[in-house]
Amino acid sequence: MFQPKPFHALAAGLLLATAACATTDSARPAPDAPLPPPRAPSPGVFPASLSVCPGMTVANRPATDENLKITDYRPFVRVNGKVTVAAAPVASACFSSGFGPRSFSNHKGIDYYSPDPVSIYAAASGVVREKTYRDDFGNMLVVDHGNGVFTRYAHLKDFASGLAEGAAVKQGDVIGRMGSTSKYKVANHLHYEILTGEWGAQAKSFALTPVDPMSLPAPPAGS
């Protein structure tokens, strides 16, 4: 645990971390638990531009300019036409792996790399639905944003102090730090997913459908 401070996997060769245990809070929010009211995006917290990691073979690499800056990057995207979320919920990182086919599997999110354990933020206001440890995703957090929209944050080094399942978070709140906590050897990174659908009684967040954050539209002007 840590006190918040202001502020995957990589290409296949880098992806495949020493397991680190994390306590799991048993409380579950009721399906109709009230969500915190939405608030305007926080442009000062989330990166206004994003670059592909230099010197890496980046799977599903987006188009970039000569300086590796992603040309069609949108800091905020609209999901299901109702929920605005951050495309990169980190203050400092580069794009290390994209959404789609990769090696012998389908990568269901975007990976952001930094050599340092930088802070990870809630991509939108919501309720913590799942806080747990998994061999494949390490320390993992899932936030319910309402309207059938969720976000997943995996490989966290640790969770923000006092964060628990059922807790309300606001967009831009620190929820943890970037890490490498899966069972397998991985570089320090955040695996980030935007998910839509209905929460599963048994499969939980894995009953949801991942969508590519880079393919989503920007929110309407003034929203």
DRENDO-1510 file (C-alpha; in Angstrom, 1 decimal, always signed):
<recs>
REC; n; res; u; v; w
REC; 1; MET; +0.0; +0.0; +0.0 .
REC; 2; PHE; +1.1; +3.6; -0.5 .
REC; 3; GLN; +0.0; +7.1; +0.0 .
REC; 4; PRO; -1.0; +8.5; -3.4 .
REC; 5; LYS; +1.2; +11.1; -4.9 .
REC; 6; PRO; +0.2; +13.8; -7.5 .
REC; 7; PHE; +0.9; +13.2; -10.5 .
REC; 8; HIS; +0.8; -5.3; -21.7 .
REC; 9; ALA; +1.9; -6.3; -22.0 .
REC; 10; LEU; +4.8; -5.2; -24.1 .
REC; 11; ALA; +5.6; -6.7; -27.4 .
REC; 12; ALA; +5.5; -10.5; -27.2 .
REC; 13; GLY; +9.1; -10.8; -26.3 .
REC; 14; LEU; +8.8; -8.5; -23.3 .
REC; 15; LEU; +5.5; -9.8; -22.1 .
REC; 16; LEU; +6.1; -13.1; -20.7 .
REC; 17; ALA; +6.6; -11.2; -13.2 .
REC; 18; THR; +7.3; -12.4; -10.1 .
REC; 19; ALA; +4.0; -13.0; -8.3 .
REC; 20; ALA; +3.1; -10.5; -5.6 .
REC; 21; CYS; +0.2; -11.2; -3.4 .
REC; 22; ALA; -2.5; -8.6; -2.6 .
REC; 23; THR; -5.4; -8.8; -0.2 .
REC; 24; THR; -8.8; -9.0; -1.8 .
REC; 25; ASP; -11.7; -7.1; -0.2 .
REC; 26; SER; -14.7; -9.3; +0.0 .
REC; 27; ALA; -17.4; -6.6; -0.1 .
REC; 28; ARG; -19.2; -6.4; -3.4 .
REC; 29; PRO; -21.3; -3.4; -4.5 .
REC; 30; ALA; -25.0; -4.1; -5.2 .
REC; 31; PRO; -25.7; -4.2; -9.0 .
REC; 32; ASP; -27.8; -1.0; -8.5 .
REC; 33; ALA; -25.3; +0.7; -6.3 .
REC; 34; PRO; -25.4; +4.5; -7.0 .
REC; 35; LEU; -22.5; +5.9; -9.0 .
REC; 36; PRO; -20.8; +9.1; -8.2 .
REC; 37; PRO; -22.0; +12.0; -10.4 .
REC; 38; PRO; -20.1; +12.5; -13.6 .
REC; 39; ARG; -17.6; +15.4; -13.8 .
REC; 40; ALA; -15.8; +17.1; -16.6 .
REC; 41; PRO; -12.6; +15.4; -17.8 .
REC; 42; SER; -9.4; +16.5; -16.2 .
REC; 43; PRO; -7.1; +17.6; -19.0 .
REC; 44; GLY; -4.2; +18.4; -16.6 .
REC; 45; VAL; -4.1; +14.9; -15.2 .
REC; 46; PHE; -4.2; +12.7; -18.4 .
REC; 47; PRO; -1.6; +13.1; -21.2 .
REC; 48; ALA; -2.6; +15.4; -24.0 .
REC; 49; SER; -0.4; +13.5; -26.5 .
REC; 50; LEU; +1.1; +10.0; -26.5 .
REC; 51; SER; +4.0; +8.4; -28.3 .
REC; 52; VAL; +4.9; +4.8; -29.2 .
REC; 53; CYS; +7.8; +3.5; -27.1 .
REC; 54; PRO; +11.1; +4.0; -28.9 .
REC; 55; GLY; +13.3; +1.0; -29.6 .
REC; 56; MET; +10.5; -1.5; -29.2 .
REC; 57; THR; +8.6; -3.8; -31.6 .
REC; 58; VAL; +5.1; -2.6; -30.8 .
REC; 59; ALA; +2.3; -5.0; -31.8 .
REC; 60; ASN; -0.8; -3.3; -33.5 .
REC; 61; ARG; +1.1; -0.1; -33.6 .
REC; 62; PRO; -0.9; +3.0; -34.4 .
REC; 63; ALA; +0.2; +5.6; -37.0 .
REC; 64; THR; +2.8; +8.0; -35.8 .
REC; 65; ASP; +4.7; +11.0; -37.0 .
REC; 66; GLU; +8.5; +11.1; -37.4 .
REC; 67; ASN; +8.9; +11.7; -33.6 .
REC; 68; LEU; +6.8; +8.6; -32.8 .
REC; 69; LYS; +3.9; +10.7; -31.6 .
REC; 70; ILE; +0.5; +9.0; -32.3 .
REC; 71; THR; -1.2; +11.1; -34.9 .
REC; 72; ASP; -4.8; +10.1; -34.2 .
REC; 73; TYR; -4.6; +10.1; -30.4 .
REC; 74; ARG; -7.7; +11.2; -28.5 .
REC; 75; PRO; -7.1; +11.9; -24.7 .
REC; 76; PHE; -10.7; +11.1; -24.0 .
REC; 77; VAL; -13.1; +8.7; -25.8 .
REC; 78; ARG; -16.8; +8.1; -25.7 .
REC; 79; VAL; -18.1; +4.6; -24.9 .
REC; 80; ASN; -21.6; +3.4; -25.7 .
REC; 81; GLY; -22.4; +7.0; -26.6 .
REC; 82; LYS; -22.7; +7.9; -22.9 .
REC; 83; VAL; -19.5; +7.5; -20.9 .
REC; 84; THR; -16.4; +9.6; -21.4 .
REC; 85; VAL; -13.2; +7.8; -20.3 .
REC; 86; ALA; -9.5; +8.6; -20.6 .
REC; 87; ALA; -7.7; +6.6; -23.3 .
REC; 88; ALA; -4.4; +6.6; -21.3 .
REC; 89; PRO; -5.0; +6.7; -17.5 .
REC; 90; VAL; -1.4; +7.4; -16.7 .
REC; 91; ALA; +0.6; +10.6; -16.3 .
REC; 92; SER; +3.8; +9.4; -17.9 .
REC; 93; ALA; +4.2; +6.4; -20.2 .
REC; 94; CYS; +4.5; +5.3; -23.8 .
REC; 95; PHE; +2.4; +3.0; -25.9 .
REC; 96; SER; +4.0; -0.4; -25.9 .
REC; 97; SER; +1.3; -2.8; -27.3 .
REC; 98; GLY; -2.0; -2.2; -29.1 .
REC; 99; PHE; -5.4; -4.0; -29.2 .
REC; 100; GLY; -5.8; -7.0; -31.5 .
REC; 101; PRO; -4.0; -10.1; -32.7 .
REC; 102; ARG; -0.6; -10.6; -31.1 .
REC; 103; SER; +1.6; -13.7; -31.4 .
REC; 104; PHE; -0.7; -16.7; -30.7 .
REC; 105; SER; -3.4; -14.7; -28.8 .
REC; 106; ASN; -5.7; -11.7; -29.0 .
REC; 107; HIS; -4.6; -8.8; -26.9 .
REC; 108; LYS; -7.7; -7.3; -25.4 .
REC; 109; GLY; -6.4; -4.0; -24.2 .
REC; 110; ILE; -3.6; -1.5; -24.6 .
REC; 111; ASP; -0.2; -1.6; -22.8 .
REC; 112; TYR; +1.5; +1.5; -21.4 .
REC; 113; TYR; +5.2; +1.2; -20.4 .
REC; 114; SER; +7.3; +3.2; -18.0 .
REC; 115; PRO; +10.5; +2.1; -16.2 .
REC; 116; ASP; +9.2; +3.9; -13.1 .
REC; 117; PRO; +6.2; +2.9; -11.0 .
REC; 118; VAL; +4.2; +5.9; -12.1 .
REC; 119; SER; +0.7; +6.6; -10.8 .
REC; 120; ILE; -2.4; +5.1; -12.4 .
REC; 121; TYR; -5.6; +7.1; -12.5 .
REC; 122; ALA; -9.3; +6.2; -12.6 .
REC; 123; ALA; -10.2; +6.8; -16.3 .
REC; 124; ALA; -13.7; +7.9; -15.3 .
REC; 125; SER; -15.8; +8.3; -12.2 .
REC; 126; GLY; -17.3; +5.0; -11.0 .
REC; 127; VAL; -17.4; +2.3; -8.4 .
REC; 128; VAL; -14.6; -0.2; -7.7 .
REC; 129; ARG; -16.2; -3.5; -8.7 .
REC; 130; GLU; -13.2; -5.9; -8.4 .
REC; 131; LYS; -9.9; -5.6; -6.6 .
REC; 132; THR; -7.9; -8.8; -6.6 .
REC; 133; TYR; -4.7; -10.7; -7.6 .
REC; 134; ARG; -4.5; -13.0; -10.6 .
REC; 135; ASP; -1.6; -15.0; -11.9 .
REC; 136; ASP; -2.0; -13.6; -15.3 .
REC; 137; PHE; -2.9; -10.0; -14.5 .
REC; 138; GLY; -1.2; -9.5; -11.2 .
REC; 139; ASN; -2.8; -6.9; -9.0 .
REC; 140; MET; -6.0; -6.1; -10.9 .
REC; 141; LEU; -8.7; -3.5; -10.5 .
REC; 142; VAL; -12.0; -3.1; -12.4 .
REC; 143; VAL; -14.1; +0.0; -12.1 .
REC; 144; ASP; -17.8; +0.2; -13.1 .
REC; 145; HIS; -18.7; +3.5; -14.7 .
REC; 146; GLY; -22.4; +2.8; -15.3 .
REC; 147; ASN; -24.3; +2.4; -18.6 .
REC; 148; GLY; -22.6; -1.0; -19.2 .
REC; 149; VAL; -19.1; +0.5; -19.3 .
REC; 150; PHE; -16.1; -0.7; -17.2 .
REC; 151; THR; -12.3; -0.3; -17.2 .
REC; 152; ARG; -9.7; -2.8; -16.1 .
REC; 153; TYR; -6.2; -2.0; -14.8 .
REC; 154; ALA; -3.7; -4.9; -14.5 .
REC; 155; HIS; -0.1; -5.5; -13.2 .
REC; 156; LEU; -0.4; -2.8; -10.6 .
REC; 157; LYS; +2.5; -2.6; -8.2 .
REC; 158; ASP; +0.1; -1.8; -5.4 .
REC; 159; PHE; -3.3; -0.2; -4.8 .
REC; 160; ALA; -4.0; +3.3; -3.5 .
REC; 161; SER; -4.3; +3.3; +0.3 .
REC; 162; GLY; -7.9; +2.7; +1.5 .
REC; 163; LEU; -9.2; +1.6; -1.9 .
REC; 164; ALA; -11.8; -1.2; -1.6 .
REC; 165; GLU; -14.4; -2.9; -3.6 .
REC; 166; GLY; -17.6; -0.9; -3.5 .
REC; 167; ALA; -15.7; +2.4; -3.1 .
REC; 168; ALA; -16.5; +5.4; -5.3 .
REC; 169; VAL; -13.7; +6.9; -7.3 .
REC; 170; LYS; -13.7; +10.1; -9.3 .
REC; 171; GLN; -12.1; +10.6; -12.7 .
REC; 172; GLY; -8.4; +11.4; -12.1 .
REC; 173; ASP; -8.2; +9.8; -8.6 .
REC; 174; VAL; -5.0; +7.8; -8.1 .
REC; 175; ILE; -5.9; +4.1; -7.9 .
REC; 176; GLY; -2.5; +2.5; -7.8 .
REC; 177; ARG; +1.0; +2.4; -9.4 .
REC; 178; MET; +2.3; +0.8; -12.5 .
REC; 179; GLY; +4.1; -2.5; -11.8 .
REC; 180; SER; +4.9; -6.1; -13.0 .
REC; 181; THR; +3.1; -8.3; -10.6 .
REC; 182; SER; +1.9; -11.3; -12.7 .
REC; 183; LYS; +3.2; -14.8; -12.1 .
REC; 184; TYR; +5.2; -14.5; -15.3 .
REC; 185; LYS; +8.2; -12.4; -16.2 .
REC; 186; VAL; +7.0; -9.0; -17.6 .
REC; 187; ALA; +8.3; -5.5; -17.9 .
REC; 188; ASN; +6.9; -2.7; -15.8 .
REC; 189; HIS; +3.7; -1.7; -17.5 .
REC; 190; LEU; -0.1; -1.1; -17.2 .
REC; 191; HIS; -2.5; -3.3; -19.1 .
REC; 192; TYR; -5.6; -1.2; -19.7 .
REC; 193; GLU; -9.0; -2.4; -21.0 .
REC; 194; ILE; -12.3; -0.7; -21.8 .
REC; 195; LEU; -15.1; -3.2; -21.4 .
REC; 196; THR; -18.8; -3.1; -22.2 .
REC; 197; GLY; -21.8; -5.4; -21.4 .
REC; 198; GLU; -23.3; -7.1; -18.4 .
REC; 199; TRP; -21.3; -8.2; -15.4 .
REC; 200; GLY; -21.3; -12.0; -15.1 .
REC; 201; ALA; -22.5; -13.9; -12.1 .
REC; 202; GLN; -19.7; -16.3; -12.4 .
REC; 203; ALA; -17.2; -14.9; -14.9 .
REC; 204; LYS; -17.6; -11.4; -13.5 .
REC; 205; SER; -15.5; -8.9; -15.6 .
REC; 206; PHE; -14.5; -11.7; -18.0 .
REC; 207; ALA; -18.1; -11.9; -19.2 .
REC; 208; LEU; -17.7; -8.4; -20.6 .
REC; 209; THR; -16.6; -7.4; -24.1 .
REC; 210; PRO; -13.3; -5.6; -24.6 .
REC; 211; VAL; -13.2; -2.7; -27.1 .
REC; 212; ASP; -10.2; -1.0; -28.6 .
REC; 213; PRO; -9.8; +2.4; -26.9 .
REC; 214; MET; -8.0; +3.8; -30.0 .
REC; 215; SER; -11.0; +3.0; -32.2 .
REC; 216; LEU; -13.5; +5.0; -30.1 .
REC; 217; PRO; -14.7; +8.5; -31.0 .
REC; 218; ALA; -13.9; +11.6; -29.1 .
REC; 219; PRO; -16.7; +12.9; -26.8 .
REC; 220; PRO; -19.1; +15.5; -28.3 .
REC; 221; ALA; -17.8; +19.1; -27.9 .
REC; 222; GLY; -18.9; +20.6; -24.7 .
REC; 223; SER; -19.7; +17.3; -23.0 .
</recs>
